[in-house]
Amino acid sequence: MAETLIGAWKESRAGKLVFAVVGIMATLLVYGLLQEKIMRVPYGEDKEYFRFSLFLVLCNRIITSAVSGGVLLISEKTLIPAAPMHKYCAVSLSNILTTTCQYEALKYVSFPVQTLAKCAKMIPVMVWSTIIMQKKYNGKDYFFALFVTLGCFLFILYPVSDDINPYQIGRESTLWGVTLMIGYLGFDGFTSTFQDKLFKGYDMEIHNQIFYTTLCSTFLSFCGLVVQGHLLMAIDFMLRHQDCIFDVLLLSTVATASQFFISYTIRTFGALTFATIMTTRQLVSIMLSCFWFSHPLSWEQWFGAVIVFGTLYTKSFLRSNQHSQLPLVQTNDENKTQGNSNS
């Protein structure tokens, strides 16, 4: 009886949501700490910084494509692409640009600044969803999104002057860092929305999309490293600083795990729900990073953080109240719609 109840809970929408939240939180918290360590903490006695963000993308995608391909073979699922290859490549290219902007931004802004700025991804997701999937949002959705963005700008524009990476000295760090974060938000919004469209348009299996998307990413990032002349330089850096090898391998492992949780979440709940789920993870990431790497925060930044998370949690509270007021007995059409959203 107990096993039956546990199994039913796991298959329920609430159980799936808890599974998605726990998976994303666990993998991305470790991922966030590792990417800040690799990009912002120097290696060796000569205090040398790792500068090859595209190499991290390559390592992540190699491991992810290998794991997803292995899962497809073991489960005896088809390796035939479910969609035209150019659509996988579109997701792949935008995902590479997203990740590269994310890593590069850490050279110019702190991890808490970058993490809170990601909360503003609601706006690009809404814009891309309107363009790509013809979704419509009401005025309240746009109001909450704009308020979150306001809080993000406060957090970015008023950093504590002591929180400076030695790698930044002599650079227009804030301006370039904000530019990279805007690029990250735009590309990331397109990536999750287009993934959502592929899942719905082709009834695509999660591992199928991950395999072909990361395979394209592996090829594109490898070509980019060769063209830039950074491939051998990155390998040389890791051979000289072997503790970096462990960091990169662990980063790639948790990045692979997070890809599966992210794709599962987008396929099950959609792109905007995924963006909302990330909110709590970002709050915990900021607090953990401030504690772990001793990032001081100005009062303006604390105020901006309160605006962001206060707005997001208010939105979640209002939405939960709306759901609680729905009638307990659903019509056949409502049941059918709910079943489609769970597929």
C-alpha positions, 0 to 999 in steps of 0.5 A, spaced: 500 500 500 505 504 501 509 503 495 503 504 491 502 511 494 509 513 493 509 511 486 502 515 485 506 521 488 512 520 484 507 520 477 503 526 480 504 533 477 506 535 484 511 529 485 514 531 478 515 538 480 519 536 486 523 532 482 525 537 477 526 543 483 531 538 487 535 536 481 536 543 478 537 546 485 542 540 487 546 540 480 546 548 479 548 550 486 555 546 485 555 548 478 555 555 480 560 555 485 565 551 480 564 556 475 566 562 479 572 558 482 575 556 475 573 563 472 575 568 478 580 564 482 587 564 480 591 557 479 598 556 481 603 560 485 604 565 479 596 566 480 594 565 473 587 565 471 583 560 466 581 564 460 578 559 455 570 559 457 569 556 450 573 550 452 569 549 458 563 549 453 566 543 449 568 539 455 561 540 458 558 538 451 562 532 450 560 529 457 553 530 456 553 528 449 556 521 451 552 520 456 545 521 452 548 517 447 549 511 452 542 512 455 539 512 448 543 505 446 542 502 453 534 503 453 534 501 445 531 508 443 532 510 436 538 514 434 534 517 428 533 525 429 526 527 431 527 534 428 531 536 422 538 537 424 538 545 423 533 546 428 538 542 433 543 546 431 539 553 432 538 550 439 545 548 440 548 555 437 544 559 442 546 555 448 553 555 446 552 563 446 548 563 452 554 559 456 560 563 453 556 569 455 555 566 462 562 564 463 565 571 460 561 575 464 564 572 471 571 576 468 567 582 469 562 582 474 561 578 481 557 571 481 552 574 485 551 580 480 550 575 475 546 570 478 541 575 480 541 578 473 539 571 471 532 573 474 530 578 469 530 572 464 522 572 465 522 578 460 526 575 454 522 568 455 516 572 454 518 576 448 521 569 445 514 565 447 510 571 444 514 571 437 516 563 436 510 560 440 504 566 439 503 565 447 499 571 450 501 574 457 496 579 461 498 586 464 500 583 471 505 578 468 509 584 464 508 588 471 512 583 475 517 582 470 519 589 469 519 590 477 524 584 477 528 587 472 528 593 476 531 590 482 536 586 478 539 593 475 539 596 482 543 590 484 548 591 478 549 598 478 551 599 486 556 594 487 561 594 493 567 597 490 572 592 494 568 586 490 573 587 484 577 581 481 584 582 479 583 580 472 578 586 471 584 591 473 584 596 467 578 594 464 571 597 463 568 591 467 561 593 469 559 596 462 562 590 458 559 585 464 552 588 463 553 587 456 555 580 456 549 579 461 544 582 456 547 577 451 546 571 456 539 573 457 537 574 450 540 567 448 538 563 454 530 566 453 531 563 445 534 557 447 529 554 452 523 557 448 525 553 442 526 547 446 519 548 448 517 548 441 521 542 439 518 538 444 511 540 443 512 540 435 515 533 434 513 529 441 521 529 442 524 524 447 528 528 452 535 524 451 534 525 443 534 532 443 540 533 448 544 528 444 543 531 438 543 538 441 550 537 445 553 533 439 552 540 435 555 544 440 561 539 441 562 540 433 561 548 434 565 549 440 571 545 437 571 549 431 571 555 435 577 554 439 581 552 433 579 558 429 581 562 436 587 558 437 585 557 444 585 549 444 592 547 445 593 553 450 587 551 454 590 544 454 597 547 456 594 551 462 590 544 465 597 540 464 600 546 468 595 546 473 592 539 474 587 541 480 584 545 474 583 538 471 579 536 477 575 542 477 573 542 469 571 534 470 566 536 476 563 542 472 562 538 466 559 532 470 554 537 474 553 540 468 551 534 464 546 532 470 543 539 470 541 538 462 537 532 464 533 536 469 532 542 465 530 538 459 525 534 463 522 541 466 521 544 460 518 538 457 514 537 463 512 544 465 514 549 459 519 554 459 516 560 463 515 555 469 522 553 468 524 560 469 520 561 475 523 554 478 530 557 477 528 563 482 529 560 489 536 556 486 538 563 484 537 566 491 540 560 495 546 561 490 547 568 491 547 567 499 552 561 498 557 565 494 557 571 498 559 566 504 563 562 500 567 567 496 566 573 501 563 577 497 560 584 500 553 587 498 551 594 498 545 596 501 542 598 494 544 591 492 540 588 498 534 592 497 534 590 489 535 583 492 529 584 496 525 587 490 526 581 486 525 575 490 519 579 494 516 580 487 517 573 484 514 570 491 508 574 491 507 572 484 507 565 486 503 566 492 497 570 487 498 564 482 497 559 488 491 562 491 488 562 484 489 555 483 486 554 490 480 557 488 478 553 482 472 548 482 474 541 484 470 538 479 473 539 472 470 538 465 472 533 460 476 539 456 480 541 462 482 534 464 484 533 457 488 540 457 492 538 464 493 531 461 497 534 455 501 539 459 503 532 463 506 529 457 
